[in-house]
Amino acid sequence: MEIFNKLFQKAKSAYQKADKATGGWLPGGGTASPVTKAVFPAQTFPGRSKELERQTGVKARITPLNNNSISDKIPYLKDREAYANPFLNNVRMRNYEGGKNPRERYVEHHELGHIYGGDDGWTRFVGSSGRLLKDFSAALGNVAPLDVGAGLAMQNFDAAEEDRAERFAAKWAEAGNYPAPNIYEDKTSDYGNSLRRQGKEMVSSGVERITNPYGIRTKVETFINTQRAKPLQEELTRSLPAYRQTLVKNNYQDTPEMLAETKRLNDIASQIEALGLKPQY
């Protein structure tokens, strides 16, 4: 039996060395593979994760986001200060120092809010879909239907999820000793409302490109408005020399006649501007 144990240990040692030499790709070899390291990197402040779990009840691994090969290849994640993965209960934070300052503590709690399952927590699984789709569309040259889908997702999913995370951060602001984010009566936040505005603009832009792909409608409208503005501009051009001469003659005094003429010319200029054109003086 002893000889078999020695043979087993020797074989195990050789296998582990081979696993280490190949970068952790052999199953059960005991060395973390590049994929494992990328998805489950080591925690630099494991005690801080435990402390936050005791405080908030949310269990999550907080790991650094420094030169990570996966995140660096995803535009939405590439330049982010932090992000949370609710599927793996993992929070990634760039240059993480264990909650060293108020800003970092706010980010910790905000990202834990994405892991937290309460408060309509279903949105945590789709809370980045709009921004990911936006980046995908941008990589393809801003495809109009994709932009519409991204804008709708940003308004309905991303915004709601960021509101939820901000509410969580506001709840723990006093305990974390950082300024609480603004939460309004309708439970929205500045972050969420910003995403709603961006999403609305993307939808409008996408719909315009779908319904007017070559700008034909715009060109037709511009042509029609130019024709409508032509007699107005001619009247303005014809009237201005006499108007200026009368002003000089009256020493720029506001006589009733001059006030009436000023109003008439201003009305003509306003009509031209309403057609989307600039009056020529």
Secondary structure, DSSP 4 states (H G I P E B T S, - for coil): -HHHHHHHHHHHHHHHHHHHHTTS-STTSSS--HHHHHHSPPPS-HHHHHHHHHHHS---EEEE-SS-TTGGGSHHHHT-SEEEETTTTEEEETT--SS-SHHHHHHHHHHHHHH--TTTGGGGGTTTHHHHHHHHHHHTT--HHHHHHHHHHIIIIIHHHHHHHHHHHHHTHHHHTSPPPPB-TTS-BHHHHHHHHHHHHHHHHHHHHHHSTTSHHHHHHHHHHHHHHHHHHHHHHHHHHHHHHHHHHTTT---HHHHHHHHHHHHHHHHHHHTT-PPP-
